[in-house]
Amino acid sequence: MTKVGFCGISGSGMSSLAQILKLSGYDVCGSDRNFDLGRDLATKEKMEKMGISIYPQDGSWISQDLQWLCASTAVEDTIPDVKAAKEKNVFIKTRPQLLAETFHSYRYGIAVGGTSGKTTTTAMIGYILDKAGKKPCMINGGLLRDYEGISAIPNIIYNRGEICVVEADESNGSIDLYNPYVSVITNISVDHKTLDELSVLFQNFANRTEKAVIINDDYELCRKLKISKPVLSFSTRNPAADFYASDITPLAGGVQYSFDGHTYTLNLIGEFNIANALAAIAACSAMGMDKHSAAEILQNFHGTKRRLEVIGQKNNITVIDDFAHNPDKVKASVSALRSYDGRLIIMFQPHGFAPMRTMGKDIMAEFARNLNDDDILIMPEIFFVGGTVAKDISSQDLINHIVELGKKNAFFVPDKPAAMQKILELARSGDRIVIMGARDNSLTDFCRQILEKL
């Protein structure tokens, strides 16, 4: 049995691949500094139960019988496991390289790119194809609520079929590794790279597609792509698009929409999720499925965790967990939340000093545009997982900027405990407490702690 290792195995992207390889017959082992620090132990237990060996991240488990070591892009060369692998001549591959290899091992690959909506759209496509009996393998960055208890960590759908569906990341340029059968571009907007850089990445992504490119007609930069392959467009604004939704109506816990003469419901809130649904329906249509069958199946989809996920309600106060971390995602999430009554108390935890230098002010601009005067924004210091970077920007700088933009109910706090104290002081009946941020696996537990203390 081929033995392979993962350094940084608890991350959503790494844990999905570790599971896929274990289910495919590999002997899988790994380490994670979160486990060593006593964090995310539920993930550690689930991995061990499925036969994945977990070791301290001290390099002691790295041996020459490892075929290769997959290292997360968040892991530095100074980590003991990586140093030990180099000393023992164990081949090191990155997560994007391993994901691309896995993707191309299937006959038909569907790759979902875009600066927002990738995770949900990827999950939707995998769900539709799975429920339709197409036996897809789906590898995602988010946890699928419909597959809890089926997959140890529900960021995969595992089948031994011919189709592989993946989330293709543009933020680190790894989208360049994919040659998809069908590609999806959910949107192009400001994120970790400039718009010019993103346009080049997505243009090349479209050019490498074999059968069909699915694009969002509501984004100008998507429309500007020069695509020689067949294109299927989707829109919530342009009736001339190939897949168009109208009469979008908020419902309690969901949204209703009209599509091609039929009315459907989605168990997710927000117009942006209708766009994601159209992208998924279009992709499945490109794979030969009937579009109405796809839309029908999608009515039973319950989304991915941490995407406007309601954790609970107490004393008429609702606690919501959300992954929004870039300008487009913040705009989409706050716009969706504004469709319902109640004041918003948002704790936004930014991640990464470099991303905040690039897009921090744009994120604050979206909060300023979309929050009402009585809504409240609370920000702890920038979340940082370690490494050597210039810490030349602070959440305090971002709060100062949004105050300059006219939002007075914006507060800097040093850390999450201080944020919790502030939230509990301010919360009142009818409020919705929203915890926003990425990369920090403890944020969902943080939501539950707030709910308990209300």
Summary of the structure (lengths in Angstrom):
residues: 454
radius of gyration: 21.6
end to end distance: 51.2
largest distance: 63.4
contacts: 1646
relative contact order: 0.09
helix: 37%
strand: 24%
